[in-house]
Amino acid sequence: MESNFKAGEFSRLTPWERVVWCRRMAAEAERLAEAASPRVRAAYVELAKQWTALANEIERETSRMV
């Protein structure tokens, strides 16, 4: 998975592609949290929550447009 965030490329994705991308990033952060030290684990878990929140918000916004 290409996980480097590039705002220009992200903005060209459809809303649903953005949701999928955000959920993949959340899953990746959760996977990394499993192997991280406790201090870093907390940061990965928070990052996963933020990616999930962004995906949820994009999904809600997109659903309103349909």
N, C-alpha and C positions, 0 to 999 in steps of 0.2 A: 504494500500500500504506500502510495506517495503521501507522506504525512507533513511535508513542508507547507506551511500556510503561506499562500500568495494571494493577497487581497484582490488583485486584478483578475486572477483566475477564478477565485471564489465568487466574485460579483458576476461573472459570466455564466455561472451555473443556474439552472432553474431552481425555484424555491424547493422543490422536492429533492433535487440533487444536493442542495445545501443541507437539508435535514439529514439525508443519508450520510453525508460527509461528516457532519457534526456528531452523529451517533457513532460513527466509526472511530472518530477521535476520542470520544468518551470511553468507548470500549478499550481502546489502546491505552489510555491513561489508567483505566482500572487494571489492565493486565500488568502494566509497569508497576503499579502500586503493590501488587502481590509480591514482587521481588525486592522492593525498596526497603531501606531502613525506616524505622518508625517516623522519623522527622520528615523524610522525603515522601513517605507513603501518604501522610496527611495532605501534602501539597498536590500529589497526583489525584487523590480522592476529591479534593476541592476542584481541581481542574476538570475532572470527569463530570462533576455536578454542574459546572458552568457550561461545558459543551452540551450536556443534556438539556439544560435550561434554554440555551440558545436554540437548539433543535426544536424544543417544544414551542417556543415563541414563534419561530418561523412557521411551524406547522399550523399553529392557531391563526396566524395572520393570513396564511395561504388559504386555509379553510373558509375564512370570512370573505375572501375574494371570489370564491366559486359559487 
